[in-house]
């Protein structure tokens, strides 16, 4: 994978895992990490706070479309 790009920011690690699980089911590789959005809100809590979901730049548009489809309940798998 090339240097990953941010797809979205979610509220916490469990939600990031949920989004990544969905994307992986769609065949899109992804990962997540702590982001500095809202820096200081969860100081000292290693898994708390916002997470950014990352994808390969080549998959960015497909990942965006998958999330939009999911919001409307339109799943391909």
N, C-alpha and C positions, 0 to 999 in steps of 0.2 A: 504494500500500500504506500502510495506517496504521502507527503505531509498531509495529515487530515485537516479538514475544514469543519467549522461549526455549522451544524444543521439547526440546532435549537438549544435553548436553555430551559431546564426543568427545575422544579422546586427542590428535589432531593435525590438521593441515590436509588431508592426503590423505584421511583418514577423513571429515572434514567435507565434502569435495568428493564423495566416494562417496555419502554420505547425501543430499546435495542433488541429485545426479544422479538418484538413485532417486525422490526426492520430485517432482522436475520431470517425470519420466516418468509420474508419477501425476497430473500437472496441478496440483501445489501449488508455488507460488512460494516460494523460500526464499533464504537467504544465510547467511553465517557470519562470525564475527569472533573475535579473540582474547578470551578471558575471563580473569577474575582468579581462577578456581578453580585452586588450586595455585600461587598467586602466588609468584614467585621461583624456581620450579623450572627455568625455562628463561631466566633473565635474559640479555639480550643476543642471543638467538636470535629473529629476527623472525617466522619461520614455525613455530617449535617450540612445543610446549606445547598445552594444552587449547584447544579452539575451541567456541563455542556456536553451535548451528544455530538460526536464527531464521525464523519464519513469521509471516504475517499472523494477527492474533487470530481472524479468521473461519475460518481454515484449521487452527487448532490441533487440534481434535478429529479431523478427517480425517487430519492428519499423524500424530497419535498412533496412530490405527487402522492406517494404512499401515505404520508401523514395526513394530507388533505382528504384523501379517499377514506382513511380511517375515521376522520371526524364526521364524515357523512355516512359511515357504516357500509362503505363499499370495499370489501376485502377481495383480493385476488386469490388468496389461498383458502 
